[in-house]
Amino acid sequence: MSIASPYVLPILLLLGSNVFMTLAWYGHLRFKEQPLLLVIVAAWGIAFVEYCMAVPANRWGSAVYTTAQLKTIQEVITLIVFAVFSVVYLKEPFTWNYAVGFAFIAVGAFFVFHEW
């Protein structure tokens, strides 16, 4: 399966968009001395890049996934990206209760994709 596959490309675009989304929403937390207005404007700029990936991901992904599946993919990617970001960038611990909560969400994702 190639990167340009209609099944793979939307997932890669959602991964990229979530990296930018997480940076826009949480990246400023290491720069709390900066004026709030400045970080809002910076976050808007970062979010623009995020939207430039998320919108095509959902447009093209809707050809092969349902909207519920696309949303579930996005949420699972968001949790993975956020977990890595919070540990690596924000230097916060990833505790067992976070892992359990994320696992429950992964179980929910299983039910979205499983055909009965």
Sequence and secondary structure as in RCSB ss.txt:
>XXXX:A:sequence
MSIASPYVLPILLLLGSNVFMTLAWYGHLRFKEQPLLLVIVAAWGIAFVEYCMAVPANRWGSAVYTTAQLKTIQE
VITLIVFAVFSVVYLKEPFTWNYAVGFAFIAVGAFFVFHEW
>XXXX:A:secstr
  TTSTTTHHHHHHHHHHHHHHHHHHGGGG TTS HHHHHHHHHHHHHHHHHHHHHHHHHHTTTS HHHHHHHHH
HHHHHHHHHHHHHTS     HHHHHHHHHHHHHHHHHH   
